[in-house]
Amino acid sequence: MVRSYPSWANMSDQTHLEEKIAHLTRAVDEMSDIVARQEREISDLTRRVKMLMEREASREYDAGGSIPLADQRPPHW
């Protein structure tokens, strides 16, 4: 059995779907912007951590250590 709906029902359904698509498109765009910002922040933080680790390794070496502690194996190995 095939149902027939009045034309106003189709318009309402279509309008509802268009509104839903518009909302989802906006949500995806917002999430994409957030992910891009987080990617930049992670990249910047990774660069800063690397710089700080190199700086600390240099300080440890200058203080008389032969190998920076971060590069030494623990005694139980």
Secondary structure, 3 states (H helix, E strand, C coil): CCCCCCHHHHHHHHHHHHHHHHHHHHHHHHHHHHHHHHHHHHHHHHHHHHHHHHHHHHHHHHCCCCCCHHHCCCCCC
